[in-house]
Each structure stands twice: as structure tokens, then as C-alpha cells.
């Protein structure tokens, strides 16, 4: 790796200040993206600011009609949280499917969302539930946050501090994982809000990252059941077509995973 200067921040404000002092600073959350690309010499930050020990970024809270997960909370803590299991069991289930135990004990929800890998799991839940991403500067609605492959609405130096999930009336998640990486070839999160709106989001299948699926949403708005999707056709347009799976295969997976999520 290239030479870099490591900093451990004790607060969000301190981290933001440290960021501005480096010529090419990067934040470190769980490290599952930044460290590998540094090892491959694809990134050479002048300064690394570690967010992992900032107490105000760790924890899970339920209040009113929402569950708020702070940004440095690990996937494992989300998966085993009684609060999440009671309020949004599909979200706890999703977290339990991320990577392997080593990944789940180090990776964080904030780091995953900031990186916006096109096959990461959390993005599907955030978009389907209609969550709000909170930063040290503002709040960003899920529909405005994701901007394509590895791209988000975050500004330079902006820090995700928490994600607020409205508690849905019903929700489910199912994914078909790559056998080696355990990233999703297609992961589908289905959600019905307490007001009756249906939202469906897919990760791992699209060339532009996480996406909603209007065809499935319309069918489920009329009939919330796996059988309602029997005659729904998923378009191949814009889907990935690579050595892991063709676009028509991924279109088939989207439908099957949606039906499994509904059954769950």
C-alpha cells in the first residue's frame, strides 16, 4: 500500500475537521471496500479517518413509527437486535445474509450505503422501505440518495450518521447470492407501508445499481401475494449480462426472489 496517515476520530465533528486537513482524505468505516482497494493500489488516500469508535455513531433506537440505526452499527448487531427483529424482521433477516460472520462483525450500515456497491443488500431495504439517510449536514430521502454505480448524493466530506426506517406494515427480503462473494445476483425487498403503498427494490441485477420495479409494485398493490406475480413479465432492459448471469436469467431471478420474499 501507499503511505497514508491514520486518524481515529472521537466525534463526528472531529472527523469532519480531520477530513478537510488532508489533501485526499477518506473515511474508514468497516474497511471492506477501502482496505482492499488500497492493497490493490487503486486508492491512495493521504489520510484515513476511522469512524468506527465514535460512540454517537453506534446503536439502534426505536421511537414512534421508525427504527433508527446509527451508521457505525455492524451488520451483526442489526441482525441480532431484538428491536429490529420485532419492528422490521425482514431487515434483521437481510443483515444476517450479508457476507460471512467476519464481514458481519466488521462491516457497517453506513459504510455499505456510502459505498453503494450495486450488489450490496442494504440499498434494497433502504429504497423499498423509503428510509431517510441522515448525515452531519442534512437528511436525504432514499429516492434521492442512490445515483448509480458506487454513486450517491453525498457531498465531499459528508458523513452518514444514521438511517431512519419507517416501520412497514409488511416486508420481506430474499436474495440469490453469488456462491463465493455472497453478494446478490438478485436480491428483492418488498414492502407495504402502513398507508398501503407498495414499494419493491432490487439489488445486484441492474447496470445502474439498486432499482425499483414498477411492474411488481403494481401487481402487489392490487393483490399482496406471490401468486399475483405469476403473470408479471420482468424486462431485461438495463439488467446486467455478465459471466455470473445473463440478463434474462437475472430477470427470472427478480421474479422468483420477489415471490420468495412475499412468502417469507
N, C-alpha and C positions, 0 to 999 in steps of 0.2 A: 504493500500500500504506500501511497504518498504520505509525506509528513503532514500531520494535522495537529491542531491544538484542541485538547479535550476540556470541556467545561461541564460541571454539574450544577445546574440551577436549583435554587431552593424555592423559587416562586415564579409565577408566570411573568410578572413584570421584570424580574431579574433576567429571565430567559430572553425576553424581547429586547432588553437593553444589550445583552451579550451578542445577540444576533446582529445588531446594527454595527457593532465594532469590528466584525470580521469582514474581510474582503469578499469571501464567498462562503458564508456560513450555512450550516444545515442543522436542522433539529433531529435528535435521535429519540425515538420512542421505544418500540420493541427491538428495532435493529434488523428485522428480517429482510428489509429491502436495501437500506443504506449500506450496511456492512458488506453484503455480498458484492454490490456494485463497486465498492471501494477496493475490495480484494481483486476484482477483475480490472481495476484501473479505468473504470468507466465514469467514476466520480472522484474528484479530488478536492473536497472542501477544505478551506483554510482553517475553519473552526467547527467543532461539533458541540452542540449544546444539548446535553442529556436532560430530558424532561421526566424521566422515569421515577424520580424520587420526590417530585413535587406533590406534597400531600393534598393540596387543593384540587389536583387532577385525578385523584383516586377515590373511587367509591360509587355506590349505586343508591339512588333515592327514589321513593315513590311518594307522590303527592297529588291529590285530586285525581285527575284522569290521565296522568302521564307517569312514565318511568324515565328518570334521567340517569344516564350512565356517563360518568366523568371520563375524560379522554384517555388517561393512562391506566384505566382499568383493563386487566388482561382478559383474553378470551375465556380462560379457565374460570375466572371469577364471575363472568357473565353466565357461563354455563351452569355453575353450581349455585348461583344466587337464588335463594328462596323467594326474594322479592320479584325477580324476573320470572321465575318458574310459575309463580302464582298469577302475575299480571299478564305476561306475554310469553306463555310456554314455548311458542314457536321460535321466539328469539333465543331463548336458552338452548333449544334444540339446535338451532343454526350454529351457535357458538361452539357447541360440543362437536361439530363436524369439521371445524377448521383445523387443517394440518394434522399434526400428531401431538401427543402430550407436551413435548418440548416446545413446540411452536405455541401451543395454547397457554403455557405458563409464562411466556415472554412477550408474545405479540399483544398489541393493544388496539382497542377500537378506534382511537384517534389516529394512530399511525396508519392503520389499514385504510381509513377513509381519506386521509390526506394524500396517500399514495395513489388511491383509486385504480388499483390493478383491475383490468377488465374481467378477471375471473374470480375476484375476491367475493366472499359471502355477504359481508355486512351491507354492502351497497344495495343489494336486493331488498333487504329488510327496511333500510332507511327510506328507499324510494317507495316501496309498497305501503308502508305504514304512514308515510307522509311525515317523517320526523323533521326536527329542526336541529341544524348543526350550529352550536354556539361557539363563538371564538372570543379572543380577548378584545375584539373590536365591535362585533355585531352578531346578529342571528341570521342564518341563511336557511331558507326553506329547501327541502330535499329536491324539489323540482328545479331549483335554480343552482344547486350545488355541483352536480356532475356535468362536465363539459367535454367528455370524450375520453379516449385512452390516456390514462395517467394525468388527466387534466381536471382541475376543479376551479371553483370560483374563489379559492383562497388567494389573497394577495401576498406579495413577497413579505416574509417575516410574520405572517398572521398565524396564530396558534389556535388549534381546536381545543376547547376547554371541556366541552360536554356535548352529549347528544340527547335530545328530549324526544321520547317516543310516546305519542298519544296511545292510550290503551285501546286496541281494537275490540270489536265485538267478537270477531272470529279471525283466526290467522293460521297459516301453515306454511312449512318450508320443506322442500325436497330437492336434492341435487344428485346428479350423476357425476361422481368425482373421477378425475384422472387417477389411475391406479398408483402412479409414482408420486406426483406432486400433491395430490388431493385437492387441487384447485378444481373448480367446477367446469365441466364441459357444458353443462347447462344446470343452473340452479334457479328454481322458481319459488318466489314468495308470494302467497295470495293473502289478501287482507280485506275484511269488510269492516268499515268504521261503524261506530255506534249510531251514526246518522243514516247508515245504509249504503254509503258509497263503496264500490268495489275497486280495488287497486291491485294490479298484478305487475311484478317486476322480475326481470330475468337477468342473471349474471352468467358470464362465461361463454355466451353464444354469439354475441353481436360484435361486429367490427368496430363499433363506436362505444363499446363498454355497456354498462348497465342500461336497460331499457324497459319501458312499459309495453304491454301487449294489449292494445285496444280490442282485438278480436276476442280474446279470452275474457277481458273485463266486461264486454257487452253481454257475452253469453252467461256469465255468472251473475250479472246484475238482474237478469231475468230468472235465473234458476241456479242457486248456490249448491251445485252438486257436481261430482265427477262426470256423471252421465251427460250433463249439459255440454260437455266439451267433445263428445263423440263425433259430431259432425263439423267441428271447427277446423278450418284449414289454416295452418301457420305458414306465412310467406317465408321463402328462403332469402328474399332481398335483404342485403345488408348483414347476413349471417356469416360467421367465419367458415372458411373452407380450407382446412389445412391437414397435416398428417395425422392429427388427433381425431378428426372427424369432418365429414363433408357438410355442406350447408343443409342438404336435405336430411341428413342424419340428425343434425342439431335441431332442425325444425321439428322432427319427430320427438326428440328428447324433451323439448319445451312442453309439448302437449302432454307427454307421459308424466313428466315431473310435476306439471300443474295438477294433473289428476291425482297423483300420489299425495301432493300437498293438501289437496282438498280431503282426501280420505283420512289423512292424519288429523 
